[in-house]
């Protein structure tokens, strides 16, 4: 069920870099959440140079949004954010002031995977 959307300025991530980051995100999420790798989905979106801004100035801003089921503790999500920041920064080389990461949560009963309503998060 996890859906990662990674948004970067065009040219920041090569095809090889996207493949590597997708593998790292998949392995991390599978291990951290204890879910099968086949549940982890990642979509990369590019925007044209000059179409990203930080503090009102043109910038190669990097964003990552993660959609997950509700039910995880704040500590769990903080640990997740910390590791995602490291992976994203290593992949893009973006400075701290150019990266934004957010977790969005959805109740399990409002998500489907492989044609089935998702189960609640265990534990």
MMTF fields as JSON, N, C-alpha, C and O atoms, coordinates in Angstrom:
{
  "mmtfVersion": "1.0.0",
  "mmtfProducer": "UNKNOWN",
  "numBonds": 491,
  "numAtoms": 492,
  "numGroups": 123,
  "numChains": 1,
  "numModels": 1,
  "chainsPerModel": [1],
  "groupsPerChain": [123],
  "chainIdList": ["A"],
  "bondAtomList": [4, 2, 8, 6, 12, 10, 16, 14, 20, 18, 24, 22, 28, 26, 32, 30, 36, 34, 40, 38, 44, 42, 48, 46, 52, 50, 56, 54, 60, 58, 64, 62, 68, 66, 72, 70, 76, 74, 80, 78, 84, 82, 88, 86, 92, 90, 96, 94, 100, 98, 104, 102, 108, 106, 112, 110, 116, 114, 120, 118, 124, 122, 128, 126, 132, 130, 136, 134, 140, 138, 144, 142, 148, 146, 152, 150, 156, 154, 160, 158, 164, 162, 168, 166, 172, 170, 176, 174, 180, 178, 184, 182, 188, 186, 192, 190, 196, 194, 200, 198, 204, 202, 208, 206, 212, 210, 216, 214, 220, 218, 224, 222, 228, 226, 232, 230, 236, 234, 240, 238, 244, 242, 248, 246, 252, 250, 256, 254, 260, 258, 264, 262, 268, 266, 272, 270, 276, 274, 280, 278, 284, 282, 288, 286, 292, 290, 296, 294, 300, 298, 304, 302, 308, 306, 312, 310, 316, 314, 320, 318, 324, 322, 328, 326, 332, 330, 336, 334, 340, 338, 344, 342, 348, 346, 352, 350, 356, 354, 360, 358, 364, 362, 368, 366, 372, 370, 376, 374, 380, 378, 384, 382, 388, 386, 392, 390, 396, 394, 400, 398, 404, 402, 408, 406, 412, 410, 416, 414, 420, 418, 424, 422, 428, 426, 432, 430, 436, 434, 440, 438, 444, 442, 448, 446, 452, 450, 456, 454, 460, 458, 464, 462, 468, 466, 472, 470, 476, 474, 480, 478, 484, 482, 488, 486],
  "bondOrderList": [1, 1, 1, 1, 1, 1, 1, 1, 1, 1, 1, 1, 1, 1, 1, 1, 1, 1, 1, 1, 1, 1, 1, 1, 1, 1, 1, 1, 1, 1, 1, 1, 1, 1, 1, 1, 1, 1, 1, 1, 1, 1, 1, 1, 1, 1, 1, 1, 1, 1, 1, 1, 1, 1, 1, 1, 1, 1, 1, 1, 1, 1, 1, 1, 1, 1, 1, 1, 1, 1, 1, 1, 1, 1, 1, 1, 1, 1, 1, 1, 1, 1, 1, 1, 1, 1, 1, 1, 1, 1, 1, 1, 1, 1, 1, 1, 1, 1, 1, 1, 1, 1, 1, 1, 1, 1, 1, 1, 1, 1, 1, 1, 1, 1, 1, 1, 1, 1, 1, 1, 1, 1],
  "groupList": [{"groupName": "UNK", "atomNameList": ["N", "CA", "C", "O"], "elementList": ["N", "C", "C", "O"], "formalChargeList": [0, 0, 0, 0], "bondAtomList": [1, 0, 2, 1, 3, 2], "bondOrderList": [1, 1, 2], "singleLetterCode": "X", "chemCompType": "L-PEPTIDE LINKING"}],
  "groupTypeList": [0, 0, 0, 0, 0, 0, 0, 0, 0, 0, 0, 0, 0, 0, 0, 0, 0, 0, 0, 0, 0, 0, 0, 0, 0, 0, 0, 0, 0, 0, 0, 0, 0, 0, 0, 0, 0, 0, 0, 0, 0, 0, 0, 0, 0, 0, 0, 0, 0, 0, 0, 0, 0, 0, 0, 0, 0, 0, 0, 0, 0, 0, 0, 0, 0, 0, 0, 0, 0, 0, 0, 0, 0, 0, 0, 0, 0, 0, 0, 0, 0, 0, 0, 0, 0, 0, 0, 0, 0, 0, 0, 0, 0, 0, 0, 0, 0, 0, 0, 0, 0, 0, 0, 0, 0, 0, 0, 0, 0, 0, 0, 0, 0, 0, 0, 0, 0, 0, 0, 0, 0, 0, 0],
  "groupIdList": [1, 2, 3, 4, 5, 6, 7, 8, 9, 10, 11, 12, 13, 14, 15, 16, 17, 18, 19, 20, 21, 22, 23, 24, 25, 26, 27, 28, 29, 30, 31, 32, 33, 34, 35, 36, 37, 38, 39, 40, 41, 42, 43, 44, 45, 46, 47, 48, 49, 50, 51, 52, 53, 54, 55, 56, 57, 58, 59, 60, 61, 62, 63, 64, 65, 66, 67, 68, 69, 70, 71, 72, 73, 74, 75, 76, 77, 78, 79, 80, 81, 82, 83, 84, 85, 86, 87, 88, 89, 90, 91, 92, 93, 94, 95, 96, 97, 98, 99, 100, 101, 102, 103, 104, 105, 106, 107, 108, 109, 110, 111, 112, 113, 114, 115, 116, 117, 118, 119, 120, 121, 122, 123],
  "secStructList": [7, 7, 3, 3, 3, 3, 3, 3, 3, 6, 6, 1, 1, 7, 2, 2, 2, 2, 2, 2, 2, 2, 2, 2, 2, 2, 2, 2, 2, 2, 2, 2, 2, 6, 7, 7, 4, 4, 4, 7, 3, 3, 3, 3, 3, 3, 3, 7, 6, 6, 1, 7, 3, 3, 6, 6, 3, 3, 7, 7, 7, 3, 3, 3, 3, 3, 3, 3, 3, 1, 7, 7, 7, 2, 2, 2, 2, 2, 2, 2, 2, 2, 2, 2, 2, 2, 2, 2, 2, 2, 2, 2, 7, 7, 7, 4, 4, 4, 3, 3, 3, 3, 3, 3, 3, 3, 7, 4, 4, 4, 7, 3, 3, 6, 6, 3, 3, 7, 7, 7, 7, 7, 7],
  "xCoordList": [0.807, 0.0, 0.842, 0.42, 2.01, 2.734, 2.953, 3.347, 2.686, 2.896, 3.807, 3.439, 4.987, 5.954, 5.829, 5.788, 5.768, 5.844, 7.061, 7.124, 8.025, 9.267, 9.229, 9.086, 9.357, 9.281, 10.61, 11.091, 11.192, 12.46, 12.437, 11.606, 13.364, 13.562, 14.11, 14.933, 13.665, 14.14, 15.663, 16.277, 16.257, 17.7, 18.419, 19.601, 17.734, 18.384, 18.687, 19.766, 17.741, 17.93, 17.984, 17.048, 19.065, 19.162, 18.289, 17.802, 18.096, 17.337, 17.99, 17.302, 19.311, 20.032, 19.829, 19.633, 19.873, 19.673, 18.251, 18.052, 17.261, 15.873, 15.74, 15.102, 16.34, 16.277, 16.931, 16.398, 18.075, 18.787, 17.961, 17.817, 17.42, 16.616, 15.355, 14.966, 14.715, 13.523, 13.856, 13.085, 14.985, 15.407, 15.676, 15.299, 16.336, 16.64, 15.368, 15.227, 14.444, 13.18, 12.375, 11.795, 12.347, 11.596, 12.177, 11.441, 13.477, 14.114, 13.914, 13.576, 14.125, 13.934, 12.507, 12.293, 11.535, 10.142, 9.736, 9.069, 10.134, 9.807, 10.374, 9.681, 11.628, 12.263, 11.663, 11.369, 11.48, 11.022, 9.57, 9.226, 8.738, 7.305, 6.93, 5.84, 7.835, 7.523, 6.465, 5.633, 6.498, 5.54, 6.293, 7.484, 5.593, 6.249, 6.689, 6.019, 7.804, 8.302, 7.276, 7.22, 6.474, 5.501, 4.419, 3.686, 4.306, 3.345, 3.868, 3.084, 5.167, 5.773, 5.748, 6.278, 5.127, 4.997, 5.693, 5.606, 6.385, 7.133, 6.897, 7.023, 6.552, 6.338, 7.262, 7.312, 7.985, 8.847, 8.167, 7.642, 8.186, 7.65, 8.731, 9.431, 8.86, 9.821, 9.068, 7.938, 9.711, 9.186, 10.306, 11.487, 9.935, 10.9, 11.736, 11.238, 12.999, 13.801, 13.059, 12.444, 13.132, 12.429, 11.016, 10.323, 10.57, 9.207, 9.182, 8.114, 10.336, 10.413, 10.892, 11.735, 10.347, 10.68, 10.818, 10.128, 11.709, 11.827, 11.993, 12.825, 11.224, 11.263, 11.052, 11.613, 10.239, 9.918, 10.991, 10.863, 12.04, 13.142, 13.199, 12.912, 13.568, 13.717, 14.738, 15.826, 14.373, 15.253, 14.906, 13.778, 15.867, 15.648, 15.121, 15.756, 13.966, 13.345, 13.02, 12.577, 13.248, 12.998, 11.888, 11.934, 10.894, 9.804, 9.579, 9.757, 9.188, 8.803, 7.547, 7.533, 6.501, 5.267, 5.058, 5.178, 4.747, 4.51, 3.087, 2.697, 2.324, 0.97, 1.02, 1.427, 0.596, 0.591, -0.721, -1.492, -0.953, -2.116, -1.898, -0.773, -2.961, -2.88, -2.594, -2.81, -2.106, -1.921, -0.495, -0.235, 0.425, 1.821, 2.061, 1.425, 2.971, 3.275, 4.054, 4.626, 4.061, 4.836, 6.317, 7.009, 6.817, 8.232, 8.567, 9.611, 7.682, 7.876, 7.989, 8.893, 7.059, 7.055, 8.254, 8.792, 8.679, 9.871, 11.113, 11.956, 11.228, 12.341, 12.307, 13.342, 11.113, 10.949, 11.371, 12.116, 10.907, 11.249, 12.757, 13.314, 13.406, 14.853, 15.591, 16.487, 15.223, 15.902, 15.542, 16.405, 14.298, 13.906, 14.673, 15.076, 14.87, 15.64, 17.046, 17.55, 17.672, 19.035, 19.095, 19.986, 18.148, 18.134, 17.905, 18.574, 16.962, 16.625, 17.767, 18.083, 18.377, 19.477, 20.685, 21.339, 20.984, 22.1, 21.854, 22.781, 20.619, 20.293, 20.311, 20.697, 19.893, 19.721, 20.84, 21.062, 21.541, 22.545, 21.946, 22.663, 20.644, 19.971, 20.35, 20.496, 20.51, 20.776, 19.508, 18.399, 19.694, 18.569, 17.411, 16.249, 17.719, 16.641, 15.912, 15.026, 16.274, 15.63, 14.861, 14.39, 14.724, 14.045, 12.82, 12.864, 11.73, 10.499, 9.992, 9.885, 9.682, 9.131, 7.886, 7.876, 6.838, 5.618, 5.01, 5.077, 4.416, 3.686, 2.204, 1.757, 1.451, -0.005, -0.543, -0.041, -1.565, -2.117, -3.566, -4.321, -3.928, -5.281, -5.713, -4.92, -6.959, -7.429, -7.357, -7.623, -7.005, -6.862, -8.135, -8.056, -9.294, -10.556, -10.804, -11.765, -9.924, -10.06, -8.938, -8.662, -8.291, -7.198, -7.328, -7.756, -6.944, -6.973, -5.604, -4.884, -5.279, -4.046, -4.379, -4.964, -4.008, -4.24, -5.703, -6.025, -6.59, -8.014, -8.69, -9.848, -7.966, -8.53, -8.378, -7.396, -9.382, -9.291, -8.113, -7.94, -7.309, -6.127, -6.513, -7.521, -5.719, -5.96, -5.419, -4.566, -5.921, -5.376, -3.898, -3.45, -3.162, -1.752, -1.672, -2.365, -0.833, -0.674, 0.094, 1.01, -0.299, 0.444, 0.277, 0.839],
  "yCoordList": [-1.198, 0.0, 1.251, 2.259, 1.237, 2.502, 3.005, 2.26, 4.295, 4.939, 6.14, 7.104, 6.067, 7.149, 7.961, 7.398, 9.279, 10.168, 11.054, 11.827, 10.928, 11.694, 12.728, 12.385, 14.001, 15.084, 15.833, 16.299, 15.939, 16.638, 17.47, 17.265, 18.401, 19.136, 18.167, 17.311, 18.295, 17.434, 17.47, 18.535, 16.294, 16.183, 15.946, 15.603, 16.119, 15.895, 14.412, 14.052, 13.558, 12.11, 11.472, 11.602, 10.797, 10.025, 8.78, 8.466, 8.085, 6.83, 5.855, 5.168, 5.798, 4.911, 5.335, 4.486, 6.621, 7.13, 6.859, 6.535, 6.986, 6.677, 5.197, 4.845, 4.338, 2.899, 2.568, 1.78, 3.169, 2.922, 3.415, 2.701, 4.638, 5.184, 4.354, 4.104, 3.927, 3.085, 1.79, 1.342, 1.2, -0.015, 0.228, -0.576, 1.349, 1.688, 1.975, 1.515, 2.73, 3.027, 1.751, 1.558, 0.889, -0.369, -1.247, -1.753, -1.426, -2.267, -1.682, -2.399, -0.369, 0.274, 0.078, -0.359, 0.399, 0.332, -1.107, -1.346, -2.033, -3.441, -3.898, -4.542, -3.564, -3.96, -3.215, -3.825, -1.912, -1.075, -1.378, -1.452, -1.548, -1.759, -3.23, -3.575, -4.097, -5.526, -5.906, -6.776, -5.253, -5.561, -6.131, -5.873, -6.905, -7.439, -6.317, -5.289, -6.516, -5.518, -5.213, -4.089, -6.19, -5.978, -4.971, -4.493, -4.643, -3.645, -2.218, -1.271, -2.046, -0.714, -0.177, -0.8, 0.983, 1.616, 2.969, 3.702, 3.292, 4.543, 5.178, 4.521, 6.459, 7.212, 8.424, 9.146, 8.636, 9.808, 10.82, 10.474, 12.07, 13.159, 14.22, 14.55, 14.751, 15.815, 17.11, 17.093, 18.212, 19.501, 20.248, 20.0, 21.143, 21.878, 22.836, 23.385, 23.039, 24.057, 25.394, 25.777, 26.081, 27.352, 27.203, 28.201, 25.972, 25.731, 25.293, 24.989, 25.255, 24.929, 26.149, 26.907, 26.331, 27.502, 27.127, 26.237, 27.812, 27.769, 29.203, 29.935, 29.611, 30.975, 32.016, 33.11, 31.662, 32.598, 32.735, 33.555, 31.952, 32.0, 30.702, 29.629, 30.804, 29.608, 28.688, 29.121, 27.402, 26.419, 25.03, 24.77, 24.156, 22.75, 21.984, 21.05, 22.393, 21.798, 20.327, 19.94, 19.519, 18.079, 17.758, 18.199, 16.994, 16.614, 15.119, 14.45, 14.608, 13.202, 13.154, 13.643, 12.566, 12.348, 10.85, 10.126, 10.391, 8.975, 8.787, 9.38, 7.976, 7.623, 6.247, 5.268, 6.185, 4.916, 4.767, 5.718, 3.557, 3.31, 3.935, 3.976, 4.414, 4.947, 3.804, 2.632, 4.174, 3.184, 3.072, 2.271, 3.844, 3.795, 4.901, 5.954, 4.654, 5.625, 6.817, 6.747, 7.898, 9.078, 8.743, 9.193, 7.958, 7.569, 6.787, 7.0, 5.892, 5.095, 6.013, 5.857, 6.974, 7.874, 8.821, 9.146, 9.263, 10.116, 9.341, 9.886, 8.082, 7.248, 7.057, 7.073, 6.876, 6.711, 7.987, 7.92, 9.132, 10.4, 10.633, 11.084, 10.327, 10.525, 9.714, 10.229, 8.457, 7.61, 8.038, 8.037, 8.398, 8.853, 10.115, 10.269, 11.012, 12.233, 11.863, 12.404, 10.935, 10.514, 9.933, 10.268, 9.066, 8.44, 9.47, 9.442, 10.373, 11.373, 12.364, 12.735, 12.786, 13.736, 13.091, 13.73, 11.843, 11.152, 10.994, 11.118, 10.724, 10.504, 11.794, 11.786, 12.904, 14.148, 15.164, 16.036, 15.057, 16.053, 17.383, 18.377, 17.416, 18.67, 19.102, 18.266, 20.419, 20.922, 20.827, 20.691, 20.902, 20.767, 21.706, 21.326, 22.925, 23.895, 23.691, 24.474, 22.652, 22.365, 21.046, 20.6, 20.409, 19.109, 19.24, 19.865, 18.641, 18.57, 17.134, 16.555, 16.57, 15.219, 15.253, 15.889, 14.573, 14.495, 13.112, 12.426, 12.717, 11.451, 11.774, 12.569, 11.159, 11.261, 9.891, 8.86, 9.895, 8.632, 8.469, 9.437, 7.24, 6.894, 5.672, 4.75, 5.654, 4.456, 3.237, 3.343, 2.102, 0.884, 0.58, 0.103, 0.849, 0.549, 1.456, 1.257, 2.463, 3.365, 3.168, 4.052, 1.999, 1.704, 0.269, -0.626, 0.076, -1.268, -1.592, -0.722, -2.857, -3.381, -4.742, -5.59, -4.947, -6.224, -6.645, -7.824, -5.64, -5.909, -6.18, -6.596, -5.944, -6.21, -4.989, -4.253, -4.787, -3.736, -4.075, -5.227, -3.076, -3.293, -3.647, -3.161, -4.488, -4.783, -3.647, -2.875, -3.552, -2.589, -2.903, -4.037, -1.88, -2.058, -2.931, -2.678, -3.952, -4.856, -4.15, -3.371, -4.44, -3.951, -2.52, -1.938],
  "zCoordList": [0.0, 0.0, 0.0, -0.567, 0.606, 0.599, -0.817, -1.715, -0.987, -2.284, -2.068, -1.397, -2.642, -2.6, -3.882, -4.976, -3.748, -4.891, -4.676, -3.72, -5.578, -5.5, -6.616, -7.79, -6.237, -7.206, -7.221, -6.188, -8.418, -8.573, -9.853, -10.738, -9.921, -11.166, -12.206, -11.883, -13.438, -14.519, -14.573, -14.501, -14.701, -14.806, -13.495, -13.499, -12.37, -11.075, -10.883, -10.412, -11.246, -11.113, -12.5, -13.288, -12.783, -14.02, -13.894, -12.808, -14.988, -14.943, -13.97, -13.216, -13.988, -13.073, -11.616, -10.746, -11.352, -9.993, -9.511, -8.34, -10.391, -10.011, -9.662, -8.67, -10.472, -10.216, -8.877, -8.096, -8.621, -7.363, -6.169, -5.177, -6.264, -5.175, -4.963, -3.822, -6.04, -5.91, -5.169, -4.32, -5.485, -4.785, -3.311, -2.458, -3.019, -1.623, -0.832, 0.301, -1.418, -0.74, -0.507, 0.562, -1.51, -1.397, -0.294, 0.553, -0.304, 0.716, 2.11, 3.052, 2.231, 3.53, 4.024, 5.155, 3.184, 3.633, 3.979, 4.985, 3.156, 3.408, 4.748, 5.537, 4.998, 6.262, 7.449, 8.477, 7.318, 8.429, 8.806, 9.985, 7.799, 8.049, 8.126, 8.581, 7.679, 7.695, 6.675, 6.93, 5.517, 4.458, 3.257, 3.083, 2.431, 1.233, 0.295, 0.191, -0.377, -1.328, -2.411, -2.911, -2.774, -3.848, -3.458, -4.324, -2.174, -1.728, -1.894, -1.84, -2.093, -2.131, -3.564, -4.483, -3.734, -5.043, -5.011, -4.026, -6.102, -6.173, -7.539, -8.572, -7.528, -8.754, -8.711, -7.715, -9.79, -9.916, -10.825, -11.883, -10.394, -11.196, -11.35, -10.393, -12.562, -12.843, -13.145, -13.632, -12.851, -13.282, -14.006, -13.76, -14.881, -15.699, -14.849, -13.866, -15.221, -14.531, -14.538, -15.533, -13.423, -13.291, -12.78, -12.583, -12.558, -12.067, -10.606, -10.075, -9.952, -8.53, -7.758, -8.237, -6.56, -5.76, -4.289, -3.792, -3.614, -2.161, -1.693, -2.23, -0.712, -0.173, -1.268, -1.215, -2.26, -3.333, -4.388, -5.297, -4.287, -5.246, -6.04, -5.509, -7.304, -8.13, -7.479, -7.1, -7.353, -6.711, -7.204, -7.621, -7.154, -7.53, -6.319, -5.827, -5.859, -4.682, -4.917, -5.998, -3.891, -3.939, -2.945, -1.796, -3.381, -2.497, -2.5, -3.518, -1.357, -1.243, -0.391, 0.739, -0.934, -0.197, -0.09, -1.079, 1.097, 1.348, 1.853, 2.859, 1.165, 1.586, 2.232, 1.607, 3.506, 4.249, 5.02, 5.158, 5.514, 6.369, 7.746, 8.243, 8.351, 9.715, 10.683, 10.374, 11.851, 12.904, 13.423, 14.321, 12.89, 13.348, 14.377, 14.328, 15.294, 16.343, 15.78, 14.692, 16.537, 16.153, 16.085, 15.171, 17.037, 17.025, 15.76, 15.144, 15.387, 14.175, 12.958, 12.137, 12.847, 11.691, 11.712, 10.654, 12.878, 12.962, 12.511, 11.799, 12.917, 12.468, 10.961, 10.295, 10.438, 9.001, 8.269, 7.291, 8.727, 8.088, 8.076, 7.075, 9.178, 9.276, 8.223, 7.555, 8.07, 7.081, 5.657, 4.779, 5.421, 4.089, 3.695, 2.542, 4.653, 4.387, 3.926, 2.942, 4.646, 4.297, 2.887, 2.107, 2.57, 1.243, 0.139, -0.894, 0.362, -0.648, -0.849, -1.98, 0.239, 0.127, -0.559, -1.383, -0.229, -0.874, -2.377, -3.177, -2.75, -4.165, -4.979, -6.147, -4.365, -5.121, -4.899, -5.739, -3.778, -3.431, -3.015, -2.907, -2.781, -2.418, -1.001, -0.11, -0.8, 0.549, 1.411, 0.893, 2.718, 3.648, 3.341, 3.48, 2.928, 2.701, 1.376, 1.032, 0.635, -0.648, -0.632, -1.678, 0.548, 0.643, 1.533, 2.592, 1.084, 1.867, 1.796, 0.715, 2.953, 3.016, 3.884, 4.938, 3.446, 4.236, 4.176, 3.156, 5.286, 5.357, 5.401, 6.228, 4.514, 4.529, 4.928, 4.481, 5.771, 6.247, 5.816, 5.724, 5.558, 5.157, 5.974, 6.165, 6.459, 7.161, 6.237, 5.04, 6.789, 5.988, 5.194, 4.062, 5.773, 5.098, 3.892, 3.149, 3.697, 2.556, 1.54, 0.727, 1.593, 0.661, 0.162, 0.89, -1.104, -1.685, -2.266, -2.755, -2.193, -2.774, -3.354, -2.679, -4.602, -5.274, -5.225, -5.08, -5.35, -5.413, -4.078, -4.043, -2.961, -1.631, -0.745, -0.833, 0.122, 1.121, 2.029, 2.426, 2.353, 3.181, 4.611, 5.124, 5.25, 6.667, 7.533, 7.096, 8.759, 9.702, 9.945, 9.774, 10.343, 10.68, 11.921, 12.907, 11.878, 13.031, 14.127, 13.864, 15.381, 16.532, 16.701, 17.63]
}
